[in-house]
Amino acid sequence: MNSRAFRRSAVAVAAFSASAIVLAGCAGGGGGQPSADSDEPITLTIATFNDFGYTDELLQEYMDENPNVTIVHNRAAESGDARANYFQKLGKEGLADIEAVEIDWFAEAMQYSDLLAEAPDSVKGRWLDWKEAAATDGDGRLVGFGTDIGPQGICYRADLFEAAGLPSDREGVAELFDGDWENFLDVADQYKEATGKPMIDSANSVLQGIVNQIEYTYTEPDGTVIATDNPEIQAAYELVTERAVPNSAYAGQWSDDWFASMANGEFATMLCPGWMLGVISGNAPDVTGWDIADVFPNGGGNWGGSYLTVPANGANVDAALALADWLTAPEQQVKAFTNAGTFPSQLEAYEDPTLTDATNEYFNDAPTGEILSTRAEAVTVAPFKDASYFKYHDALQNAVTRVFDGVEDEQTSWDTWVAEVEAF
């Protein structure tokens, strides 16, 4: 899941909603660490955010298989609430037996891996390599159960491409964009020349896409700050400000105008993780031109995803590990995909016909299961993100925005960012 994937329908939800299916005679687990397959009653709490696809029906399946277990599911409206609660209580008291952690703050959680329970050896090797590697600490302990990921393709308006004289079928568009970021922006130049309009939804989405392909962005694992000295970051900034800014409708995403533009044709492409499909269809329900191509600039990219963690000082660690194992197994990941569109991170899930044969009627019946599976396998890098990632990246996005808005030129805005980083 991704905290920035806000939907209009979600803004009125309460901070937390609880979903509990209670079995008669059940009570909370104690210090004896009962397991899920014992006869002793256990209440397991799980804390997530947004929508992981963990419906009451799915959780009931587990309770039917383990009659001594009661699951209480607490769901935050968005991950910011979950993050604040997690780091306030980790290593102390008050966390759920299973806590979900978003990928953007998972590296921060990994700094405290000694406070998390280790997953059993039996689950190792089930995930995409980069997904599992990010949850493995320096001592080789796997402390996170990967849930979804956000493999990216390119969503595009086939009708607008056709009007611009560009290929509009999925295969043709995939061939058109097969190349590096320079090639992607070359096509953007062609589109703007033909139509007079920008092809890209936002300049900072391009920055995000490039940064997500860089292993070490603003800091290194030993804490060394490399932000302003990293030639890859400077090259990304220069490419975005010089070429993406003139070809983008907006500096950033999530504004009311940005949402409205999905329908009004102000732009023709979006860099699309799987969860973005619902954002588009939900905000442009009557548009028939959207499609998705099996391609991404410079190979593969991932935006979003989460993990389940088990606090090591919990009252029901063994039982919680068993439930986390079950929830992230291939079969349940496919069910979660069906329930909420969360794309699996388990390798075996990509062989399940429910996933591989999935199509999306809104996107011209695109074989989204097949496309996103291919896109997931194309991802080779999971950027290192420590506790400082947010402030450096947000400041760099602001630098791009200043250039987009004409507040500062490219060099001045870069210098402003350098000064901000030095002041952090």
KEZAZA-195693 format. One record per atom (N, C-alpha, C): residue in three letters; x negated, y, z negated. Coordinates in steps of 0.2 Angstrom, whole numbers, plus 2048, in hexadecimal, padded with zeros to 3 digits. Example, Ala and Ser with C-alpha at 12.3 -4.5 7.8 and 13.67 -1.06 7.14 Angstrom:
<pts>
ala7BE7E47D9 ala7C27EA7D9 ala7BE7F07D9 ser7C07F57DD ser7BC7FB7DC ser7C08007D9 
</pts>
This chain:
<pts>
met7FC7FA800 met800800800 met7FC806800 asn7FF80C802 asn7FB812802 asn7FF8187FF ser7FC81B7FA ser8008207F6 ser8028267FB arg7FF827800 arg80182D805 arg80682B80A ala80882580A ala80D82280E ala81482480C phe81682B80A phe81C82D807 phe82182C80D arg82782A80B arg82D82A80F arg83282F80C arg836832810 arg83B83780E arg840833809 ser84182D80A ser84682A806 ser8438287FF ala83D8297FE ala83A8277F7 ala83982D7F3 val83A8337F5 val8398397F1 val83D8397EA ala8438367EA ala8478377E5 ala8478317E0 val84282D7E1 val8428277DC val83F8297D5 ala8418267D0 ala83E8277CA ala8378257C9 ala8338277C4 ala82C8267C4 ala82B81E7C3 phe82F81B7BF phe82E8147BF phe8358117BF ser83680B7C3 ser83C8077C3 ser83A8007C0 ala83E7FD7BC ala83D7F67BA ala8417F17BD ser83F7EC7BF ser8427E67C1 ser8417E07BD ala8457DE7BA ala8447D87B5 ala8497D37B6 ile8487CD7B7 ile84C7C77B7 ile84B7C37B1 val84F7C37AD val84E7C07A6 val8517B97A5 leu84D7B47A3 leu84F7AD7A2 leu8517AD79B ala8567A9799 ala8587A8792 ala8527A578E gly8517A8788 gly84D7A5783 gly8457A6784 cys8447AB789 cys83D7AD78B cys83B7B2786 ala8347B2785 ala8317B7780 ala82A7B9783 gly8277BE781 gly8217C0783 gly81B7BC781 gly8167BB785 gly8107B7784 gly80C7BA77E gly8097B677B gly8057B8775 gly7FD7B6776 gly7FA7B7771 gly7F37B6771 gly7F07AF773 gly7F57AA773 gly7F37A3774 gly7F27A277B gln7F37A7780 gln7F17A6787 gln7F57A078A pro7FC7A078A pro7FF79B78D pro7FE79B794 ser7FF796798 ser7FE79679F ser8057957A2 ala8057977A9 ala80C7977AC ala80F7907AD asp80B78B7AC asp80D7847AD asp80E7817A6 ser80E7857A1 ser80F78279A ser817782799 asp819780793 asp820780791 asp82178678D glu81C78A78B glu81D790786 glu81F79678A pro825799788 pro82779F78C pro8227A478C ile8227A7792 ile81E7AD793 ile8227B2797 thr8207B9795 thr8237BE799 thr81D7C279C leu81D7C27A3 leu8177C57A6 leu8197CC7A9 thr8167D17A8 thr8177D77AB thr8137D97B1 ile8157DC7B6 ile8117DE7BC ile8137E57BE ala80E7E97BF ala80F7F07C0 ala80C7F17C7 thr8117F47CC thr80F7F67D3 thr8117FD7D4 phe8117FF7DA phe8138057DC phe8168057E3 asn81980A7E6 asn81C80A7EC asn8208037ED asp81F8007F2 asp8227F97F4 asp81E7F47F6 phe81C7EF7F2 phe8177EA7F3 phe81B7E47F7 gly8227E47F7 gly8267DF7FA gly8277DA7F5 tyr8267DB7EE tyr8277D67E9 tyr82F7D77E7 thr8337D47EB thr83A7D57E9 thr83C7D17E3 asp8427D27E0 asp8457CD7DB asp8457C67DD glu8477C57E3 glu8487BE7E6 glu8417BB7E6 leu83C7BF7E8 leu8357BC7E9 leu8327BA7E2 leu8337BE7DD leu8317BD7D6 leu8357B77D3 gln83B7B77D5 gln83F7B17D2 gln83D7AA7D5 glu83A7AA7DB glu8377A47DD glu8327A17D9 tyr82E7A67D6 tyr8287A47D2 tyr82B7A17CB met8307A57C9 met8337A37C2 met83779C7C3 asp83A79B7C9 asp83D7957CA asp83878F7CA glu8327907CC glu82C78B7CC glu82978B7C5 asn82A7907C1 asn8277907BB asn82C7937B6 pro83178E7B3 pro8367907AF pro8357937A9 asn82F7937A7 asn82D7967A0 asn82B79D7A1 val82A7A07A7 val8287A67A9 val82E7AB7AA thr82E7B17A7 thr8327B77A9 thr82D7BC7AC ile82F7BF7B1 ile82B7C47B4 ile82F7CB7B4 val82C7D07B1 val82E7D77B1 val82A7DB7B5 his82D7DE7BA his82A7E27C0 his82B7E97BF asn8267ED7BD asn8267F47BC asn8237F77C2 arg8277FC7C6 arg8247FF7CC arg8248067CC ala81E8097CC ala81E8107CD ala8208137D4 ala8228197D4 ala82481C7DA ala81E81D7DF glu81881E7DD glu81281F7E1 glu80C81E7DD ser80781D7E0 ser80181A7DD ser7FD81F7D8 gly7FF8257D9 gly7FC82A7D4 gly7FE8297CD asp8048277CC asp8068267C5 asp8038207C3 ala80281B7C7 ala7FF8147C5 ala7F88157C3 arg7F48197C7 arg7ED81B7C6 arg7EC81E7BF ala7F08237BE ala7EF8267B7 ala7F08227B2 asn7F581E7B2 asn7F78197AD asn7F18137AC tyr7EF8117B2 tyr7EA80C7B2 tyr7E380E7AE phe7E18147B0 phe7DA8167AD phe7DB8187A6 gln7E181A7A4 gln7E281D79D gln7E2817799 lys7E481179B lys7E580B797 lys7E1805798 leu7DD80579D leu7D980079F leu7D47FE799 gly7D37F8797 gly7CF7F7791 gly7D27F878A lys7D87FB78A lys7DB7FC784 lys7E17F8784 glu7E77FB782 glu7ED7F8782 glu7F27FB787 gly7F87F8789 gly7FD7FB78C gly7FE7F9793 leu7F97F6796 leu7F97F479E leu7FE7EE79E ala8007ED7A4 ala8047E77A6 ala7FF7E17A7 asp8027DB7A6 asp7FE7D57A7 asp7FA7D57AE ile7FE7D87B3 ile7FB7D97BA ile7FC7E07BC glu7F67E37BE glu7F77EA7C0 glu7F47EB7C7 ala7F87EE7CB ala7F77F07D2 ala7F27F67D3 val7ED7F57D7 val7E87FB7D8 val7E87FC7E0 glu7E88037E1 glu7E88047E8 glu7E18057EB ile7E08037F1 ile7D98037F4 ile7D580A7F3 asp7D980F7F3 asp7D58167F3 asp7D28177EC trp7D58137E7 trp7D28147E0 trp7CF80D7DD phe7CF8087E2 phe7CD8027DF phe7C58027DE ala7C18067E1 ala7BA8067E0 ala7B98097D9 glu7BD80E7D7 glu7BD8117D0 glu7BE80B7CB ala7C38077CD ala7C58027C8 ala7BF7FD7C7 met7BC7FC7CD met7B67F77CD met7B07F97C8 gln7B07FF7C7 gln7AB8017C2 gln7AC7FE7BB tyr7B27FC7BA tyr7B47F97B3 tyr7B67F27B4 ser7B37EE7B9 ser7B47E77BB ser7B47E37B5 asp7AF7E47B0 asp7AF7E07AA asp7B57E07A6 leu7BA7E57A7 leu7C07E57A3 leu7C57E17A7 leu7C47DE7AD leu7C97DB7B1 leu7C77D37B1 ala7CC7CF7B1 ala7CB7C87B1 ala7C97C67B7 glu7C57C17B8 glu7C27BE7BE glu7C77B97C1 ala7C87BA7C7 ala7CC7B57CB ala7C97AE7CB pro7CD7A97CB pro7CA7A27CC pro7C77A17D2 asp7C279C7D2 asp7BE79B7D8 asp7C27987DE ser7C87957DC ser7CC7927E1 ser7CF7977E6 val7D079D7E4 val7D37A27E9 val7CD7A67ED lys7C77A57EC lys7C27A87EF lys7C27A67F7 gly7C17AA7FB gly7C07A8802 gly7C77A9806 arg7CC7AB802 arg7D37AB805 arg7D47B180A trp7D07B6808 trp7D17BD80B trp7CD7BF810 leu7CE7C4814 leu7C97C7819 leu7C37C8815 asp7BD7C7818 asp7B77C8814 asp7B67CF811 trp7B87D4814 trp7B77DB812 trp7BC7DC80C lys7C27D980C lys7C77DA807 lys7C47D7801 glu7C27D1801 glu7BF7CE7FB glu7B97D17F8 ala7B57D37FD ala7AE7D67FB ala7AF7DC7F7 ala7B47E07F8 ala7B67E67F5 ala7B87E57ED ala7BA7DF7EC ala7BD7DD7E6 ala7B87D87E2 thr7B27D87E4 thr7AD7D47E1 thr7A87D87DE asp7A67D77D8 asp7A27DC7D4 asp79A7DA7D5 gly7967DD7D2 gly78F7DC7D3 gly78D7D57D0 asp7917D37CC asp78F7CC7C9 asp7927C67CD gly7967C87D2 gly7997C37D6 gly7A07C17D4 arg7A37C57CF arg7A97C37CD arg7AF7C77D1 leu7B37C27D3 leu7B97C57D7 leu7BE7C77D2 val7C07CE7D2 val7C47D07CD val7CB7D37CF gly7CC7D37D6 gly7D27D57D9 gly7D57D07DE phe7DB7D07DE phe7DF7CB7E3 phe7E27D07E8 gly7DF7CF7EE gly7E17D47F3 gly7E87D37F5 thr7EC7D87F6 thr7F37D87F8 thr7F37DA800 asp7F57E0801 asp7F67E2808 asp7F07E680B ile7F07E7811 ile7EB7EB814 ile7EE7F0819 gly7EA7F481C gly7ED7F9821 gly7EA7F9827 pro7E97F382B pro7E67F3832 pro7E97F8836 gln7E57FC83A gln7E780183E gln7E7800846 gly7ED801849 gly7ED801850 gly7EE809852 ile7F080A858 ile7F281085B ile7FA81085D cys7FE814859 cys80581585B cys80581B860 tyr80981A865 tyr80981F86A tyr81082086D arg812826870 arg818827873 arg81782587B ala81A81F87D ala81981C883 ala81C821888 asp822824887 asp82582988B asp82182F88D leu81E831887 leu819837888 leu81383688C phe81083088B phe80A82E88F phe80C82D896 glu81282A898 glu81482989F glu8158308A2 ala81883589E ala81983B8A1 ala81283F8A2 ala80D83D89E ala80684089F ala80283D8A4 gly8058388A7 gly8018348AC gly7FC82F8AA leu7FD82D8A3 leu7F88288A0 leu7FC8218A0 pro7F881C89F pro7FB81589E pro800816898 ser806812899 ser80B812893 ser80C80B891 asp80A806894 asp80B7FF891 asp8067FE88C arg8077F9888 arg8037F8882 arg7FC7F6884 glu7FC7F1889 glu7F57EF88C glu7F17F488F gly7F57F9893 gly7F17FE896 gly7EF803891 val7F380588C val7F0809887 val7EB807883 ala7EB800881 ala7E57FD87E ala7DF7FE882 glu7DF7FD888 glu7D97FD88D glu7D780588D leu7DC80988D leu7DA81088D leu7D6813887 phe7D8810881 phe7D581287B phe7CF80E879 asp7CE80987D asp7C880487B asp7C280787B gly7BF809876 gly7B980D876 gly7B881086F asp7B381586F asp7B2819869 asp7B681F868 trp7B5823863 trp7B9829861 trp7B882E867 glu7B282F86A glu7B283386F glu7B6831875 asn7B782B876 asn7BC82987C asn7C382B87A phe7C5829873 phe7CB82B871 phe7CD833872 leu7C8837871 leu7C983E871 leu7C9840879 asp7C583C87D asp7C583E884 asp7CC83D887 val7D0837884 val7D7836886 val7DB83C884 ala7DA83E87E ala7DE84487B ala7DD84A87F asp7D784B882 asp7D6851886 asp7DA85088D gln7DA84A88F gln7DE849895 gln7E584A894 tyr7E884888E tyr7EF84988D tyr7F085088C lys7EC854889 lys7EE85B888 lys7ED85F88F glu7E985D893 glu7E8860899 glu7EE85F89D ala7F185989D ala7F78578A1 ala7FD85A89E thr7FE85B897 thr80485D894 thr804864891 gly7FE86688F gly7FE86C88B gly7FF86B884 lys800865882 lys80186487B lys7FC85F878 pro7FB85F871 pro7F685B86E pro7F985486E met7F484F86F met7F684886F met7F6845868 ile7F2848863 ile7F184585C ile7F5848857 asp7F8844853 asp7FC84784D asp7F884C849 ser7F284A846 ser7EF84E842 ser7E784D842 ala7E4852841 ala7DC852842 ala7D984E83C asn7DC84F836 asn7DA84B830 asn7DB844830 ser7E0842834 ser7E183A835 ser7DB837839 val7D883B83E val7D3839841 val7CD83983D leu7CC83E838 leu7C783E833 leu7C783882F gln7CD83682D gln7CE830829 gln7CC82A82C gly7CE829833 gly7CD823836 gly7C5822837 ile7C2828838 ile7BA827839 ile7B7826832 val7B982982D val7B6828827 val7B7821824 asn7BD81E826 asn7BF817824 asn7BA812827 gln7B681482C gln7B181082F gln7AA81182D ile7A9815828 ile7A3816825 ile7A281381E glu79D80F81E glu79C80B817 glu79B80F811 tyr796814812 tyr79581880C tyr79681F80F thr79B82280C thr79D82980E thr79A82F80A tyr79C82F804 tyr79A835800 tyr7968337FA thr79682D7F8 thr79282B7F3 thr78F8247F4 glu78A8227F1 glu78781B7F1 glu7898177EB pro7898117EB pro78B80D7E5 pro78780F7DE asp7818117DF asp77D8137D9 asp77E81A7D7 gly78381D7DA gly7868247D8 gly78282A7DC thr77E8287E0 thr77B82E7E4 thr7808317E9 val7808387E8 val78583B7EC val78183D7F3 ile78483A7F8 ile78183B7FF ile78683F804 ala78B842801 ala790845805 ala78E84A80A thr78A84F808 thr78885480C thr782852810 asp77E84D80F asp77884B812 asp77A845817 asn780842817 asn78283C81B asn78383E822 pro77E83C826 pro77F83E82D pro78683C831 glu78883682E glu78E833831 glu79483782F ile79483A829 ile79983F827 ile79984582B gln79384882C gln79384E82F gln79584D837 ala79384783A ala795846840 ala79C845841 ala79F84283C ala7A784183C ala7AA84883C tyr7A884C837 tyr7AB853836 tyr7AA85783D glu7A4857840 glu7A385B846 glu7A785884C leu7A885184C leu7AC84F852 leu7B4851851 val7B685084A val7BD852849 val7BE85A84A thr7BA85E848 thr7BB865848 thr7BA867850 glu7B5864853 glu7B486785A glu7B986485F arg7BC85E85E arg7BF85A863 arg7C6858861 ala7C785685A ala7CE854858 ala7D285A856 val7CF85F853 val7D3865852 val7D7868858 pro7D486985D pro7D786C863 pro7DD867866 asn7DC861864 asn7E185C867 asn7E6859862 ser7E785D85D ser7EB85A857 ser7F185F856 ala7F685D854 ala7FC861853 ala7FC86484C tyr7F9860847 tyr7F8863840 tyr7F186183E ala7F0865838 ala7EA863835 ala7EA85D831 gly7F085C82D gly7F1856829 gly7F885382A gln7F984E827 gln80084B827 gln80484C821 trp80A84A821 trp80F84A81C trp81385081B ser81285581F ser81685B81F ser81D85A822 asp82285E821 asp82885D824 asp82885E82B asp82486282E asp823863835 asp82085D838 trp81B85A835 trp818854837 trp81D84E838 phe82184D832 phe826848833 phe82B84A839 ala82D85083A ala83285183F ala82F850846 ser828851846 ser82585184D ser825849850 met82684584B met82683E84E met82C83D853 ala831841852 ala837841856 ala83784685C asn83384C85B asn834851860 asn82F851865 gly82A84C865 gly82584C86A gly81F85186A glu81E854864 glu819859864 glu812855864 phe81184F863 phe80B84B864 phe80D844866 ala808841869 ala80A83A86C ala806834869 thr802835865 thr7FE82F862 thr7FD83085A met7FD82B857 met7FB82A850 met7F782484E leu7F282584A leu7EE81F848 leu7F281C843 cys7F4815844 cys7F9812841 cys7F780C83D pro7F780C836 pro7F7806832 pro7FE803832 gly7FE7FD831 gly8057FA831 gly80A7FD82D trp809800827 trp80E804824 trp81080A827 met80D80D82C met80F81382F met815812834 leu81580B836 leu81B80A83B leu82280C838 gly82280A831 gly82980C82E gly82981482D val82481782C val82481E82B val827821832 ile82481F838 ile82682183E ile82E82083F ser83081983F ser836817840 ser83B81B83C gly83981C835 gly83E81F831 gly83F826832 asn83A82A835 asn83B831836 asn83D83383D ala83C82E842 ala83E82F849 ala84382984B pro848828848 pro84C822849 pro84F821850 asp850827853 asp854827859 asp84F82885F val84982885E val844828863 val842821866 thr84282086D thr84181A870 thr83A819873 gly83681E872 gly83081E876 gly82A81B872 trp82A81A86B trp824818867 trp823811869 asp81C810869 asp81980986A asp813809866 ile810803866 ile809802862 ile8057FE867 ala7FE800867 ala7F97FC86B ala7F47F9867 asp7F27F3869 asp7ED7EF865 asp7E67F2867 val7E47F7864 val7DE7FB865 val7DD80085F phe7D680185E phe7D5807859 phe7CE80985B pro7CD81085B pro7C681385D pro7C1810859 asn7BB80E85C asn7B580B859 asn7B6805856 gly7BB801858 gly7BC7FA855 gly7C27F9851 gly7C17F984A gly7C77F8846 gly7C67FD840 gly7CC7FE83D gly7CD802837 gly7D2800833 asn7D180182C asn7D6800827 asn7D8806823 trp7DE807822 trp7E080D81E trp7E680A819 gly7E4809813 gly7E980780E gly7E880080C gly7EC7FE807 gly7EB7F7804 gly7EA7F77FD ser7EB7F27FA ser7EB7F27F2 ser7E87EB7F0 tyr7E87EB7E9 tyr7E67E47E6 tyr7EA7E47DF leu7EA7DD7DD leu7ED7DC7D7 leu7E77DA7D2 thr7E77DE7CC thr7E27DC7C7 thr7E57DA7C1 val7E17D67BD val7E47D37B6 val7DF7D67B1 pro7E27DB7AD pro7DD7DD7A7 pro7DB7D77A3 ala7D57D77A1 ala7D27D279E ala7D47D1796 asn7D77D6794 asn7D97D678D asn7E17D578C gly7E47D3792 gly7EB7D2791 gly7ED7CC78D ala7F37CC78B ala7F67C6787 ala7F77C078B asn7F77C0792 asn7F97BA796 asn7F47BA79C val7EE7BA79A val7E97BA7A0 val7EA7B47A5 asp7EA7AE7A2 asp7EA7A87A6 asp7F07A87AB ala7F67AA7A7 ala7FC7A97AB ala7FC7AF7B0 ala7F97B57AE ala7F97BB7B3 ala7F57B97B9 leu7EF7B67B8 leu7EB7B47BE leu7EF7AF7C2 ala7F37AA7BF ala7F77A67C3 ala7FC7A97C8 leu7FF7AE7C5 leu8047B27C8 leu8017B67CE ala7FC7BA7CC ala7F87BE7D1 ala7F67B97D7 asp7F37B37D6 asp7F27AE7DB asp7F77AD7DF trp7FD7AB7DC trp8037AA7E0 trp8067AF7E4 leu8067B67E1 leu8087BB7E5 leu8047BD7EB thr7FE7BC7EB thr7F97BD7F0 thr7F87B87F5 ala7FB7B27F4 ala7FA7AC7F8 ala7FD7AE7FF pro7FA7AA804 pro7FD7AC80B pro8047AC80C glu8087A7809 glu80F7A6809 glu8127AC807 gln8107AE801 gln8147B47FE gln8127BB801 gln80C7BB804 gln80A7C1808 gln80E7C280E val8107BC811 val8147BD817 val81B7BF815 lys81D7BC80F lys8247BE80D lys8247C680B ala81F7C8808 ala81F7CF806 ala81F7D380D phe81B7D1812 phe81B7D4818 phe8227D581B thr8267CF81B thr82D7CF81D thr8317D4819 asn8307D4812 asn8347D880E asn8327E080F ala82C7E2810 ala82A7E980F ala8257EB815 gly8237E6819 gly81E7E881E gly8177E981C thr8167E6816 thr80F7E7813 thr80B7E1817 phe8057E381A phe8027DE81F phe7FD7DA81B pro7FD7D481B pro7F97CF817 pro7F27D0818 ser7EE7CE813 ser7E77CE813 ser7E47C7813 gln7E87C2812 gln7E67BB812 gln7E57B8819 leu7E07B581A leu7DE7B2821 leu7E47AD823 glu7E67A981F glu7EB7A4821 glu7F27A7823 ala7F37AD820 ala7F97B0822 ala7FA7B1829 tyr7F47B282C tyr7F47B4833 tyr7F57AE838 glu7F67A8835 glu7F87A3839 glu8007A1838 asp8037A5834 asp80A7A4832 asp80E7A7838 pro8137A383B pro8177A5841 pro81B7AB83E thr81D7AB838 thr8217B1836 thr81E7B7837 leu8177B7836 leu8137BD837 leu8117BE83E thr80E7B9841 thr80B7B9848 thr8117BB84D asp8177B884C asp81C7B9851 asp8217BF84F ala81F7C384A ala8237C9848 ala8227CE84E thr8287D184F thr8297D7854 thr82C7DD851 asn82C7E2854 asn82F7E8851 asn8337EB857 glu83A7EB856 glu83E7ED85B glu83D7F585C tyr83C7F9857 tyr83C800858 tyr83680285C phe8307FE85C phe82A7FF860 phe82A7FB866 asn8307FB869 asn8307F8870 asn82F7F186F asp8327EE86A asp8317E6869 asp8297E4869 ala8257E9866 ala81E7E7866 ala81D7E1861 pro8187DD863 pro8167D785F pro8127DA859 thr8157DD855 thr8117E084F thr80D7DB84B gly8107D584A gly80C7D0846 gly8067CF849 glu8067CD850 glu8007CC853 glu7FB7D1854 ile7FE7D7855 ile7F97DD856 ile7F67DF850 leu7F97DF84A leu7F67E1844 leu7F17DB841 ser7F37D5843 ser7EE7D0841 ser7E87D1845 thr7E87D284B thr7E27D484F thr7DE7DA84C arg7E27DF84A arg7DF7E5848 arg7DC7E4841 ala7DF7DF83D ala7DC7DE836 ala7D57DA837 glu7D57D683C glu7CF7D283D glu7C97D6840 ala7CB7DC843 ala7C67E1846 ala7C37E5841 val7C57E583B val7C27E9835 val7BC7E6833 thr7B77EA832 thr7B07E7830 thr7AE7EB82A val7B07F1828 val7AE7F5823 val7B37F781E ala7B27F6818 ala7B67F9813 ala7B27FF80F pro7B3805810 pro7AF80A80E pro7AF80A806 phe7A980C804 phe7A880C7FC phe7AB8127FA lys7B08127F5 lys7B38177F2 lys7B38177EA asp7AF81C7E8 asp7AE81C7E0 asp7B38217DE ala7B28237D7 ala7B78287D4 ala7B682F7D8 ser7B18307DB ser7B08377DE ser7B28377E5 tyr7B48327E8 tyr7B68327EF tyr7BC8377F0 phe7C18377EC phe7C783B7ED phe7C58437EE lys7C18457EA lys7BF84C7EA lys7BB84E7F0 tyr7B684A7F2 tyr7B284B7F7 tyr7B684B7FE his7BA8467FE his7BE845805 his7C384A805 asp7C784C800 asp7CC851800 asp7C9858802 ala7C38597FF ala7C085F801 ala7BE860808 leu7BC85A80B leu7BA85A812 leu7C085A817 gln7C5857814 gln7CC858818 gln7CE860818 asn7CD863812 asn7CE86A812 asn7CA86E817 ala7C486C818 ala7BF86F81C ala7C286F823 val7C4869825 val7C786882C val7CD86D82D thr7D186D827 thr7D7871828 thr7D6878828 arg7D087B825 arg7CE882826 arg7CD88382D val7C987F831 val7C7880838 val7CE87F83C phe7D287B83A phe7D887A83E phe7DD88083E asp7DD883838 asp7E1889836 asp7DD890839 gly7D788F83B gly7D389583D gly7D1899837 val7D1897831 val7CF89A82B val7C789B82B glu7C489682D glu7BC89682E glu7BA892834 asp7B4894837 asp7B289083C asp7AF88A83A glu7AD88683E glu7AA87F83D glu7A487F838 gln79F883839 gln799883835 gln79B88682E thr79F88C82E thr7A088F828 thr7A488A823 ser7A9887826 ser7AD882822 ser7A987C820 trp7A487A824 trp7A0875821 trp79C87781B asp79987D81C asp795880817 asp799881810 thr79F883811 thr7A488480B thr7A587D808 trp7A587880C trp7A6871809 trp7A086F805 val79A870808 val79486F805 val7938727FE ala7958787FE ala79587C7F8 ala79A8797F2 glu7A08777F5 glu7A48747F0 glu7A286D7EE val79E8697F2 val79C8637F0 val7968647EA glu7928697EC glu78D86A7E7 glu78F86D7E0 ala7958707E0 ala7988727DA ala79C86D7D6 phe79E8687D9 phe7A28627D6 phe79E8607D0 
</pts>
